Amino acid sequence: MDVERRTAGVLIGLLAVLCVGLLVSAAYPFTTSDPHRANPPGDRFTVSEADAYSASGSIVVNGRMKLAFDGVVTADGAWYQRVVDGDTVSEAYRSATDGTIYHRRTIEAGDDATRQRELGTESTDRVLVREERNGDHVTFVVEENGTGVAQPVSGTASVFVDSLSMVRYEANGSVSSGETVYEPRSGWYDGRETYRVTDASGDVRVDADTNVVKSADVTWDVTAPAGTYAKYVLVRSLSDEPTTYEITVEFDSDDPSLERPRWAHKAASTESVRTGGPSDPAENGTARTPRPRCRRCAEPIAGGGSTPDYGSFRRSSSVSSRSRFEIASESPSIVASAGACSQRSSSVRP
């Protein structure tokens, strides 16, 4: 009888411990990690400060392009940049011999188009030289006095490099030619609110001495908020979470060549504002990257939609040749619109 009582007591104790464990796991995640952005500044990924390079990047959310860019900086001081922000495409070019900066921006017709027109005419440093309509989109070409204006490519590239920082990374032990390879890690992460990253994959290749990113191709799923395991399960069950992110960044430190885009040639030869017909689809800068493709199905990624509030992106000014982005270092406030991989976008041209 005493043995049976002791056995029953042990079983009851084990059940009590198990129940407490289940309650704790429902109230708290098992462990949380600090994301890469919590590292000291000297240990974070950074952007090249080379005098000449080409760069490109993209942020894709649930299979839809949210933000993309490509840019070139040459050793003689010329530069070109193209930014795709949803349905808005902004380009800027400056030659090595001409202090004038040429801007071209295509947006949807409406209030924003009116504001863009005002920006092109209200400043003595900017002149609106051409306005063209094509369906429900308007294209503005503006000349700007570029005296004292720094190239914007490195600043735009930092937006994409910083977007890599919401997860933790571990070196995979592969170091060659002064290059270290880091891989993202799934887990629970601290922020303004706890979020969970799952199915993290890909890698980031950086200079082993400076942490300058050479290339990145990563993807992961984010569930937010996920402050407790119970909340994580609830959010996954009652919402569209998780949100899938795919981020690519590419830097080439070789001195690139850059020719004046044809639309900038036309702007330079235009002496006054004029309105024309549909813009020439071939009038694009020479700095181009192929349309990004989905990592899962290899189809071209669809565009459209608004910029994601990814890692709490806050855009401090409209996307232009002098774009500045603030990236909050707290938790990711996720805003995404789902779309099929097979959808195609006209805003990202090959």
Secondary structure, DSSP 8 states (H G I E B T S, - for coil): -HHHHHHHHHHHHHHHHHHHHHHHHHHS-S--B--GGGS-GGGS-B----SSEEEEEEEEETTEEEEEEEEEE-TTS-EEEEEEETTEEEEEEE-SS--EEEEEEEEESSHHHHHHHHHHHH-TTEEEEEEEEETTEEEEEEEEE-TT----HHHHHHHHHHGGGGSEEEEEEEEETTEEEEEEE-EEE-SSS-EEEEEEEEEEEEETTT-BEEEEEEEEEEE---SSHHHHHHHHHHSS--EEEEEEEEEE-S-------HHHHHHHH--S-EEESS--TT---S------B-TTT--B-B--S----TTSEEESS-SSTT--EEE-SS----------TT---SSS--
